[in-house]
Amino acid sequence: MKEKLKVIKVFLKDWHQQHSQNMDGKIMEVKNQMSFLDSKGEETDLMEDEMVELRELSVNLHYMARGSL
C-alpha cells in the first residue's frame, strides 16, 4: 500500500507540473482567441460553434485565473 501511494504521489506531482507550467502563456493564448472571436463577432454574426467556443474559452480563462492565484 505504501508503495502504491508513493507512485500516486509521483504521478500527481508530474501531472501538476505539466498542467501548471507556462500558465501565463496559456492564459494569453485564451485571451487572444477570445479577442479574435469578439472582433469577428463585431463584424459579422458568429456561427454556433464559434459562440460555444467563446463560452468555453471564457470558462477556461476563469478556471486558469483562479488556479494561478
C-alpha positions as a LaTeX table, in Angstrom:
\begin{tabular}{lrrr}
\hline
Residue & $x$ (\AA) & $y$ (\AA) & $z$ (\AA) \\
\hline
Met1 & 0.00 & 0.00 & 0.00 \\
Lys2 & 2.79 & 2.40 & 0.89 \\
Glu3 & 4.47 & 1.83 & $-2.48$ \\
Lys4 & 1.22 & 2.50 & $-4.34$ \\
Leu5 & 0.85 & 5.81 & $-2.52$ \\
Lys6 & 4.40 & 6.76 & $-3.48$ \\
Val7 & 3.66 & 6.01 & $-7.13$ \\
Ile8 & 0.46 & 8.07 & $-6.98$ \\
Lys9 & 2.33 & 10.95 & $-5.33$ \\
Val10 & 4.95 & 10.97 & $-8.11$ \\
Phe11 & 2.25 & 10.80 & $-10.78$ \\
Leu12 & 0.29 & 13.69 & $-9.24$ \\
Lys13 & 3.42 & 15.79 & $-8.89$ \\
Asp14 & 4.31 & 15.25 & $-12.57$ \\
Trp15 & 0.73 & 15.97 & $-13.64$ \\
His16 & 0.68 & 19.21 & $-11.65$ \\
Gln17 & 3.97 & 20.38 & $-13.17$ \\
Gln18 & 2.79 & 19.66 & $-16.70$ \\
His19 & $-0.51$ & 21.48 & $-16.22$ \\
Ser20 & 0.82 & 24.49 & $-14.36$ \\
Gln21 & 3.87 & 25.24 & $-16.49$ \\
Asn22 & 3.66 & 28.42 & $-18.55$ \\
Met23 & 0.24 & 29.30 & $-17.15$ \\
Asp24 & 0.72 & 32.94 & $-18.17$ \\
Gly25 & 1.32 & 31.86 & $-21.76$ \\
Lys26 & $-1.75$ & 29.63 & $-21.75$ \\
Ile27 & $-3.88$ & 32.45 & $-20.34$ \\
Met28 & $-2.56$ & 34.80 & $-23.05$ \\
Glu29 & $-3.46$ & 32.27 & $-25.76$ \\
Val30 & $-7.03$ & 32.02 & $-24.44$ \\
Lys31 & $-7.33$ & 35.82 & $-24.24$ \\
Asn32 & $-6.03$ & 36.17 & $-27.81$ \\
Gln33 & $-8.52$ & 33.62 & $-29.13$ \\
Met34 & $-11.35$ & 35.34 & $-27.23$ \\
Ser35 & $-10.28$ & 38.70 & $-28.66$ \\
Phe36 & $-10.24$ & 37.25 & $-32.17$ \\
Leu37 & $-13.75$ & 35.85 & $-31.78$ \\
Asp38 & $-15.00$ & 39.10 & $-30.20$ \\
Ser39 & $-13.62$ & 41.12 & $-33.12$ \\
Lys40 & $-15.11$ & 38.70 & $-35.63$ \\
Gly41 & $-18.46$ & 38.92 & $-33.81$ \\
Glu42 & $-18.43$ & 42.70 & $-34.18$ \\
Glu43 & $-18.08$ & 42.39 & $-37.95$ \\
Thr44 & $-20.46$ & 39.50 & $-38.57$ \\
Asp45 & $-22.61$ & 37.04 & $-36.67$ \\
Leu46 & $-20.65$ & 34.22 & $-35.13$ \\
Met47 & $-21.54$ & 30.68 & $-36.09$ \\
Glu48 & $-23.00$ & 28.48 & $-33.35$ \\
Asp49 & $-19.74$ & 26.56 & $-32.87$ \\
Glu50 & $-17.84$ & 29.84 & $-32.52$ \\
Met51 & $-20.25$ & 31.06 & $-29.84$ \\
Val52 & $-19.82$ & 27.77 & $-28.00$ \\
Glu53 & $-16.05$ & 28.10 & $-28.29$ \\
Leu54 & $-16.19$ & 31.65 & $-26.92$ \\
Arg55 & $-18.20$ & 30.49 & $-23.90$ \\
Glu56 & $-15.80$ & 27.59 & $-23.31$ \\
Leu57 & $-12.81$ & 29.92 & $-23.57$ \\
Ser58 & $-14.40$ & 32.22 & $-21.01$ \\
Val59 & $-14.92$ & 29.34 & $-18.60$ \\
Asn60 & $-11.37$ & 28.10 & $-19.18$ \\
Leu61 & $-9.94$ & 31.57 & $-18.59$ \\
His62 & $-11.83$ & 31.86 & $-15.32$ \\
Tyr63 & $-10.63$ & 28.42 & $-14.24$ \\
Met64 & $-7.00$ & 29.15 & $-15.17$ \\
Ala65 & $-7.05$ & 32.55 & $-13.47$ \\
Arg66 & $-8.34$ & 31.01 & $-10.25$ \\
Gly67 & $-5.68$ & 28.32 & $-10.39$ \\
Ser68 & $-2.86$ & 30.81 & $-10.84$ \\
Leu69 & $-3.78$ & 32.92 & $-7.81$ \\
\hline
\end{tabular}
